[in-house]
């Protein structure tokens, strides 16, 4: 069955870094656009970064520009989110999403908590 399993979340001090991973199984990973979303308490889920099937394009929220990067390894069926210069406002549950381009077919992971606090 389809699985997206996020890992790498945790507690980090402001200014610190974390690297999230999302391991995919049960579908042809290389055929799917991958994205990271986040949802803070009391707020709607928002797109953080996305990457196409070939890794050739990304989209991002202005709030993470120049601090977060997304990458994928199609050989390992894994997408990564490198987060640097973390701020308390980055605190949220981070979710991995896989979407088949041109369709409504998409899958979600269970999320991983990121807390930025001193």
C-alpha positions as CSV (number, residue, x, y, z in Angstrom):
1,X,0.0,0.0,0.0
2,X,1.0,3.6,-0.4
3,X,3.1,5.0,2.4
4,X,4.8,8.3,3.0
5,X,6.8,8.3,6.2
6,X,8.3,11.5,7.4
7,X,11.2,11.7,9.9
8,X,13.8,14.1,11.2
9,X,11.5,16.4,13.2
10,X,12.2,17.5,16.7
11,X,13.1,20.4,19.0
12,X,15.7,22.9,17.8
13,X,16.8,26.3,19.0
14,X,16.3,29.4,16.9
15,X,19.0,29.7,14.3
16,X,19.4,26.0,14.2
17,X,18.9,23.5,11.4
18,X,17.0,20.3,10.7
19,X,16.7,17.9,7.8
20,X,13.4,16.2,7.2
21,X,13.1,13.1,5.2
22,X,10.1,11.5,3.6
23,X,10.4,7.9,2.5
24,X,7.9,6.7,-0.1
25,X,6.6,3.3,-1.0
26,X,3.7,1.7,-2.8
27,X,3.8,3.9,-5.9
28,X,6.2,4.9,-8.6
29,X,7.9,7.7,-6.8
30,X,9.7,9.2,-9.8
31,X,6.4,9.9,-11.5
32,X,5.1,12.2,-8.8
33,X,5.7,15.8,-7.9
34,X,6.7,16.0,-4.2
35,X,6.0,18.8,-1.8
36,X,6.3,19.7,1.8
37,X,3.5,21.4,3.6
38,X,3.2,22.6,7.2
39,X,0.5,23.4,9.6
40,X,0.9,25.4,12.7
41,X,-1.6,25.3,15.6
42,X,-4.8,27.2,14.7
43,X,-3.6,27.8,11.1
44,X,-4.4,26.3,7.8
45,X,-2.0,23.9,6.1
46,X,0.4,25.8,3.8
47,X,2.7,24.8,1.0
48,X,6.4,25.2,1.9
49,X,8.3,23.9,-1.0
50,X,7.6,21.7,-4.0
51,X,9.8,19.8,-6.5
52,X,8.9,18.3,-9.9
53,X,9.5,14.7,-11.0
54,X,12.9,15.6,-12.4
55,X,13.8,18.0,-9.6
56,X,13.9,20.8,-12.2
57,X,11.5,23.2,-10.5
58,X,10.5,24.3,-7.1
59,X,7.9,26.5,-5.5
60,X,8.1,28.1,-2.2
61,X,6.5,30.2,0.4
62,X,8.2,33.6,0.8
63,X,8.7,33.0,4.5
64,X,11.2,30.2,3.8
65,X,13.0,31.7,0.9
66,X,16.8,31.4,1.2
67,X,16.4,29.3,4.3
68,X,14.8,26.0,3.2
69,X,15.7,23.8,0.3
70,X,14.0,20.7,-1.1
71,X,15.6,17.8,-2.9
72,X,14.8,14.3,-4.0
73,X,16.6,11.1,-4.6
74,X,14.5,9.0,-7.0
75,X,16.8,6.0,-6.5
76,X,16.0,6.1,-2.8
77,X,12.3,7.1,-3.2
78,X,13.0,9.9,-0.7
79,X,12.4,13.6,-0.6
80,X,14.2,15.9,1.8
81,X,13.6,19.3,3.3
82,X,16.7,21.1,4.6
83,X,15.8,23.8,7.0
84,X,18.3,26.4,8.1
85,X,18.2,29.5,10.2
86,X,15.0,28.2,11.9
87,X,12.7,30.7,13.6
88,X,10.0,30.1,16.2
89,X,7.4,30.8,13.5
90,X,8.6,27.7,11.7
91,X,7.1,25.6,14.5
92,X,4.5,23.3,12.9
93,X,3.7,19.8,11.9
94,X,5.4,19.2,8.5
95,X,3.7,16.9,6.0
96,X,5.0,15.3,2.9
97,X,2.7,15.1,-0.2
98,X,3.0,13.2,-3.4
99,X,0.9,14.3,-6.4
100,X,0.6,12.7,-9.9
101,X,1.0,15.6,-12.3
102,X,-2.2,16.5,-14.2
103,X,-4.4,14.5,-11.9
104,X,-6.0,14.8,-8.5
105,X,-4.3,11.7,-7.3
106,X,-2.2,12.6,-4.3
107,X,-1.0,11.1,-1.0
108,X,-0.1,12.5,2.4
109,X,2.3,11.4,5.1
110,X,1.4,11.4,8.8
111,X,3.5,14.4,9.6
112,X,6.5,15.2,11.8
113,X,6.6,17.8,14.5
114,X,9.1,20.6,14.3
115,X,9.4,22.9,17.3
116,X,11.7,25.9,17.3
117,X,12.2,27.2,20.8
118,X,14.9,28.3,23.2
